[in-house]
């Protein structure tokens, strides 16, 4: 298998279904979860080797995925969970080794 469990987009046809981003390249899984649409972006958490689970942002206009912050530097990840959207952006719950889990 060329890709593990990753984020895909589809128009419900075989030719219109494609991989959005291979966050964890190769056959390993990034297991994207918690997708939330905010303004022009889709936010989700994903797991990557050497980084852990962090927040990512997909820009469908430019067809680009980028890591959106690194709450817990190192390999452990912050395991962010999107709680809601607000006028100023996202409200997330995440882990930091210096303070534990906080919203």
SEMAR-725620 format. One record per residue (C-alpha): residue number from 0; x, y, z. Coordinates in steps of 0.05 Angstrom, whole numbers, plus 5000, padded with zeros to 4 digits. Layout:
N
+-----+------+------+------+
! pos !    u !    v !    w !
+-----+------+------+------+
! NUM !    X !    Y !    Z !
...
+-----+------+------+------+
***
This chain:
103
+-----+------+------+------+
! pos !    u !    v !    w !
+-----+------+------+------+
!   0 ! 5000 ! 5000 ! 5000 !
!   1 ! 5029 ! 5068 ! 4979 !
!   2 ! 4994 ! 5108 ! 5034 !
!   3 ! 4968 ! 5093 ! 5103 !
!   4 ! 4905 ! 5125 ! 5132 !
!   5 ! 4908 ! 5197 ! 5108 !
!   6 ! 4862 ! 5254 ! 5088 !
!   7 ! 4828 ! 5248 ! 5020 !
!   8 ! 4778 ! 5290 ! 4982 !
!   9 ! 4725 ! 5266 ! 4934 !
!  10 ! 4667 ! 5288 ! 4890 !
!  11 ! 4641 ! 5216 ! 4897 !
!  12 ! 4671 ! 5192 ! 4832 !
!  13 ! 4733 ! 5148 ! 4823 !
!  14 ! 4767 ! 5201 ! 4780 !
!  15 ! 4749 ! 5256 ! 4829 !
!  16 ! 4778 ! 5221 ! 4890 !
!  17 ! 4849 ! 5237 ! 4910 !
!  18 ! 4897 ! 5242 ! 4968 !
!  19 ! 4900 ! 5312 ! 4999 !
!  20 ! 4964 ! 5302 ! 5039 !
!  21 ! 5008 ! 5245 ! 5060 !
!  22 ! 5025 ! 5275 ! 5128 !
!  23 ! 5061 ! 5211 ! 5148 !
!  24 ! 5094 ! 5192 ! 5082 !
!  25 ! 5092 ! 5120 ! 5057 !
!  26 ! 5049 ! 5064 ! 5084 !
!  27 ! 5047 ! 5090 ! 5156 !
!  28 ! 4983 ! 5124 ! 5181 !
!  29 ! 4974 ! 5196 ! 5203 !
!  30 ! 4903 ! 5181 ! 5225 !
!  31 ! 4872 ! 5249 ! 5212 !
!  32 ! 4814 ! 5267 ! 5258 !
!  33 ! 4773 ! 5324 ! 5285 !
!  34 ! 4762 ! 5359 ! 5219 !
!  35 ! 4732 ! 5428 ! 5226 !
!  36 ! 4718 ! 5482 ! 5174 !
!  37 ! 4737 ! 5552 ! 5196 !
!  38 ! 4735 ! 5610 ! 5147 !
!  39 ! 4772 ! 5585 ! 5085 !
!  40 ! 4810 ! 5527 ! 5117 !
!  41 ! 4798 ! 5457 ! 5142 !
!  42 ! 4834 ! 5442 ! 5208 !
!  43 ! 4850 ! 5373 ! 5233 !
!  44 ! 4899 ! 5336 ! 5277 !
!  45 ! 4946 ! 5284 ! 5249 !
!  46 ! 5003 ! 5242 ! 5274 !
!  47 ! 5073 ! 5246 ! 5243 !
!  48 ! 5136 ! 5209 ! 5262 !
!  49 ! 5183 ! 5253 ! 5301 !
!  50 ! 5129 ! 5305 ! 5315 !
!  51 ! 5071 ! 5267 ! 5346 !
!  52 ! 4998 ! 5289 ! 5338 !
!  53 ! 4993 ! 5363 ! 5322 !
!  54 ! 4944 ! 5411 ! 5287 !
!  55 ! 4944 ! 5418 ! 5211 !
!  56 ! 4909 ! 5465 ! 5163 !
!  57 ! 4885 ! 5448 ! 5093 !
!  58 ! 4875 ! 5506 ! 5044 !
!  59 ! 4829 ! 5478 ! 4989 !
!  60 ! 4837 ! 5541 ! 4947 !
!  61 ! 4912 ! 5530 ! 4940 !
!  62 ! 4908 ! 5455 ! 4952 !
!  63 ! 4961 ! 5458 ! 5007 !
!  64 ! 4968 ! 5426 ! 5076 !
!  65 ! 5013 ! 5455 ! 5129 !
!  66 ! 5026 ! 5441 ! 5203 !
!  67 ! 4990 ! 5496 ! 5241 !
!  68 ! 5032 ! 5507 ! 5303 !
!  69 ! 5070 ! 5459 ! 5347 !
!  70 ! 5041 ! 5463 ! 5417 !
!  71 ! 5086 ! 5409 ! 5445 !
!  72 ! 5155 ! 5411 ! 5412 !
!  73 ! 5191 ! 5344 ! 5406 !
!  74 ! 5164 ! 5276 ! 5389 !
!  75 ! 5106 ! 5270 ! 5438 !
!  76 ! 5056 ! 5316 ! 5404 !
!  77 ! 5001 ! 5357 ! 5438 !
!  78 ! 4942 ! 5313 ! 5416 !
!  79 ! 4899 ! 5375 ! 5400 !
!  80 ! 4824 ! 5371 ! 5399 !
!  81 ! 4783 ! 5426 ! 5366 !
!  82 ! 4730 ! 5447 ! 5416 !
!  83 ! 4695 ! 5500 ! 5375 !
!  84 ! 4705 ! 5558 ! 5327 !
!  85 ! 4702 ! 5629 ! 5352 !
!  86 ! 4704 ! 5697 ! 5320 !
!  87 ! 4779 ! 5700 ! 5331 !
!  88 ! 4793 ! 5629 ! 5306 !
!  89 ! 4794 ! 5560 ! 5337 !
!  90 ! 4789 ! 5540 ! 5410 !
!  91 ! 4830 ! 5476 ! 5421 !
!  92 ! 4847 ! 5431 ! 5479 !
!  93 ! 4919 ! 5408 ! 5477 !
!  94 ! 4974 ! 5378 ! 5520 !
!  95 ! 5038 ! 5413 ! 5540 !
!  96 ! 5090 ! 5379 ! 5583 !
!  97 ! 5099 ! 5443 ! 5623 !
!  98 ! 5026 ! 5452 ! 5641 !
!  99 ! 4986 ! 5389 ! 5624 !
! 100 ! 4921 ! 5390 ! 5584 !
! 101 ! 4889 ! 5458 ! 5577 !
! 102 ! 4835 ! 5488 ! 5534 !
+-----+------+------+------+
***
